[in-house]
Amino acid sequence: MEVYSKSGRHLGAIDGVTGEWTDRADTIKDGKVSENEIETGKTTSGSA
């Protein structure tokens, strides 16, 4: 599963079965992207 930030920046990929990161952007590794900024493409409810 490809993962994008809310701004549309590609962050990496997560294995859909295990939930493990298979490809993770350096910005996340460095802690520059907060977890709540990660958007997995699943439908979310509520305000953006």
N, C-alpha and C positions, 0 to 999 in steps of 0.2 A: 504494500500500500504506500503510495507516494504521500509525503507529508509536506504541507505548505503553511507558511505563516499567514495570519489574517491579511497581511499586505500583499500576499501572493508570491512571496519569495519561497523558492524550493528549499526545504530543510533537510530532506533525506528520504529514507524509506523504512517502513516497519514491516516485518514478516506478519502477515495476516493471521497465521496460526499460532505462533509462539508469542507474538507481541514484542519480540526482540528487534532492536535496531539492526538493519542490514546495511544501511548506508546513512551516515549521520553527518550533517554539515559541521564544519569546524566551529561555527558561531555557537552552536548548541553545546559542543564539547567544552568551549571556553566559558560557558555559563552566561553568554550575552543575550540569549533568547530565553525568556521566562516560559515555564511550562504552559501557562495560560494563554500564551501567544500561539501555541501550536494548534493547527487546524488540520484534522485528518480527512476532511472531505465528507464526514458523516453529517447528516442533518442535525442541526442543533436548534433548540427553541430558546426564546428570550431575546433580549436586545444585544446588539453586537458591541 
